[in-house]
Amino acid sequence: MGGGMAFYAMAFLYTNILRTTLLFYMSPIWATFLAILILKEKITRWRWIAIAVGFSGLALILIDKGASDVTQGINRGDMFALLSGLFWGYGTVLVRKSTDIRALDLVPTQYFWAMVISSVVLLTTVGSAEFRVPDLNQWLDALPLITGFYVIITLPTIIICTRISQILSPGRACLLMMSEVLVAGISAPLIAGESITAVEWAAGLLIIGATLIEVYSPQTEKLP
């Protein structure tokens, strides 16, 4: 899950808010497949329907920008966002296996791996024309805001997500987090001034639809 946090944060540097959020929230798909392989979880047909709807949203977002070929619509930020969802999905499966460890005790490990992955990307990107390390004064100016945001929002959110992942099926835990897509769709144009295409809106509706299918469908899978 630490890797998911790292790639998710870095994705915002290269692509817009809604694309990052949408691609990250393909995590239920990866979590479901990994839960089948690792946890031997039994999946209902409603989960497969939700995954199919989610995949449709993924396909739409990747072919956006008027590209005739799927790969032409993918940039570095999109790849980071996809990796963030994959790492997060894998992390929820590992956390689901760690029910005997307190959620609060798992969080430092997540931040450790987030720092490792971020450092590797930082070291391989320094010196490129598109990247510049902030100087000390910029770090100090941003420190109060970053600290407050971390203490009030980020840390409690990570602890809650970790605890939820210990209780629920990995795929379901990821699906229920997808309300963030709606928040991103509303806040991106209002706060960041980003324009959202009709294709991105359609993709968002499909991914939110996948969430609603999961929420309102019968839950009969058996967890170990």
C-alpha positions in Angstrom: 0.0 0.0 0.0 3.0 2.3 0.5 3.9 1.8 -3.1 0.4 2.7 -4.1 0.6 6.0 -2.1 4.0 6.9 -3.7 2.9 6.3 -7.3 -0.5 7.9 -6.7 1.2 11.1 -5.5 3.7 11.2 -8.3 1.0 10.6 -10.9 -0.4 14.1 -10.2 2.8 15.6 -11.4 2.3 14.3 -14.9 -1.4 14.0 -15.6 -4.6 15.6 -14.4 -6.5 14.9 -11.2 -9.4 13.0 -12.7 -7.3 10.7 -14.9 -5.1 9.9 -11.9 -8.1 9.1 -9.7 -9.8 7.0 -12.3 -6.8 4.9 -13.1 -5.9 4.4 -9.4 -9.4 3.1 -8.8 -8.9 0.2 -11.1 -7.4 -1.2 -7.8 -10.6 -3.3 -7.1 -9.8 -5.3 -10.3 -6.2 -6.1 -9.2 -7.3 -6.7 -5.6 -10.0 -9.2 -6.7 -7.6 -11.2 -9.0 -4.9 -11.3 -6.4 -7.4 -12.3 -3.7 -8.4 -15.3 -5.8 -4.8 -16.3 -6.3 -3.5 -15.6 -2.8 -6.5 -15.8 -0.4 -8.4 -18.4 -2.5 -11.4 -16.1 -2.2 -14.7 -17.0 -3.8 -16.1 -14.2 -6.0 -19.7 -13.6 -6.8 -20.9 -13.0 -10.3 -21.9 -9.5 -9.2 -18.3 -8.7 -8.5 -17.3 -9.9 -12.0 -20.0 -7.6 -13.4 -18.7 -4.7 -11.4 -15.2 -5.5 -12.7 -16.4 -5.6 -16.3 -18.0 -2.2 -15.9 -14.9 -0.8 -14.3 -12.7 -2.1 -17.1 -15.0 -0.3 -19.5 -14.2 2.9 -17.7 -10.5 2.1 -17.8 -10.7 1.6 -21.6 -12.4 4.9 -22.1 -9.9 6.9 -20.1 -6.9 5.3 -21.9 -8.2 6.1 -25.4 -9.1 9.7 -24.5 -7.3 12.7 -26.1 -8.6 11.6 -29.5 -6.0 8.9 -29.8 -6.7 6.2 -32.5 -4.3 3.8 -30.7 -4.7 3.0 -27.0 -1.0 3.5 -26.2 -1.0 7.0 -27.7 -3.4 8.1 -24.9 -1.1 7.0 -22.1 1.5 9.3 -20.5 3.9 8.8 -17.6 1.4 10.0 -15.1 -1.1 7.5 -16.4 1.4 4.7 -15.9 2.1 5.9 -12.4 -1.6 6.0 -11.6 -2.1 2.4 -13.0 0.9 1.2 -10.9 -0.5 2.9 -7.8 -3.8 1.0 -8.2 -1.9 -2.3 -8.7 0.3 -1.7 -5.6 -2.6 -0.7 -3.5 -4.7 -3.7 -4.6 -1.8 -6.0 -3.7 -1.3 -4.2 -0.4 -5.0 -4.7 0.6 -4.5 -8.5 0.0 -1.4 -8.5 2.2 -3.2 -6.5 4.9 -6.2 -8.8 4.8 -3.8 -11.6 5.7 -2.4 -9.6 8.6 -5.5 -9.4 10.8 -3.4 -10.3 13.9 -1.4 -7.0 13.6 -2.9 -3.7 14.6 -3.6 -1.3 11.7 -1.6 1.4 13.5 1.4 -0.9 13.5 1.2 -1.5 9.8 1.2 2.1 8.8 5.0 2.8 9.4 5.8 -0.1 7.0 3.6 1.5 4.4 5.3 4.8 4.7 8.7 3.2 4.6 8.0 1.6 1.2 6.4 4.9 0.0 9.7 6.7 0.8 11.8 4.0 -0.9 9.9 4.0 -4.1 9.6 7.8 -4.2 13.4 8.1 -3.6 14.2 5.7 -6.5 12.0 7.7 -8.8 13.5 11.0 -7.5 17.0 9.8 -8.1 16.3 8.6 -11.6 14.5 11.8 -12.5 16.8 14.5 -11.0 18.5 16.4 -13.8 15.8 16.0 -16.4 14.3 19.2 -17.9 10.9 18.5 -16.4 12.0 18.1 -12.8 13.6 20.4 -10.3 14.2 19.7 -6.6 12.7 22.6 -4.4 15.3 24.5 -2.5 15.4 24.6 1.3 13.4 27.8 1.7 10.6 26.3 -0.4 10.6 23.2 1.7 10.4 25.4 4.9 7.6 27.5 3.5 5.5 24.5 2.6 6.3 22.6 5.9 3.4 24.0 8.0 0.8 23.2 5.3 2.2 19.8 4.6 2.4 18.9 8.3 -1.1 20.0 9.0 -2.5 18.2 6.0 -0.7 15.1 7.0 -1.8 15.1 10.6 -5.4 16.0 10.0 -6.2 14.2 6.7 -3.6 11.8 5.4 -2.6 9.8 8.5 -6.1 9.2 9.8 -7.2 8.2 6.3 -4.4 5.7 5.9 -5.1 4.2 9.3 -8.8 3.8 8.5 -8.2 2.3 5.1 -5.7 -0.1 6.6 -8.2 -1.2 9.2 -11.0 -1.6 6.7 -8.7 -3.7 4.5 -8.3 -6.1 7.5 -12.0 -6.6 7.8 -13.5 -6.6 4.3 -12.7 -8.5 1.1 -9.8 -6.8 -0.7 -11.9 -6.1 -3.8 -14.8 -4.8 -1.8 -12.6 -2.6 0.3 -11.2 -1.0 -2.9 -14.6 -0.6 -4.5 -16.1 1.2 -1.6 -13.3 3.8 -1.7 -14.3 4.9 -5.2 -16.5 7.7 -4.0 -13.3 9.7 -4.4 -13.9 9.7 -8.1 -16.9 11.9 -7.7 -15.1 14.2 -5.4 -12.2 14.5 -7.9 -14.6 15.2 -10.7 -16.2 18.1 -8.8 -13.0 19.5 -7.3 -10.7 19.3 -10.3 -12.4 22.1 -12.3 -13.4 24.2 -9.3 -10.0 24.1 -7.4 -7.4 23.2 -10.0 -9.0 24.8 -13.0 -8.8 21.6 -15.0 -11.1 20.9 -17.9 -12.8 17.5 -18.0 -13.7 15.9 -21.3 -17.0 14.1 -22.0 -15.0 10.8 -22.3 -13.6 11.3 -18.8 -17.0 12.0 -17.4 -18.3 8.8 -19.1 -15.4 6.8 -17.7 -16.1 8.3 -14.2 -19.8 7.3 -14.4 -18.8 3.7 -15.4 -16.4 3.4 -12.5 -18.9 4.8 -10.0 -21.5 2.4 -11.5 -19.1 -0.4 -10.7 -19.0 0.8 -7.1 -22.8 0.9 -6.9 -23.1 -2.6 -8.3 -20.7 -3.8 -5.6 -22.5 -1.9 -2.8 -26.0 -3.1 -3.7 -25.3 -6.6 -4.8 -25.6 -9.7 -2.5 -22.3 -10.5 -0.8 -21.9 -14.2 -0.5 -18.1 -14.7 -1.0 -16.4 -16.6 1.8 -13.3 -15.2 3.2 -10.6 -17.4 4.8 
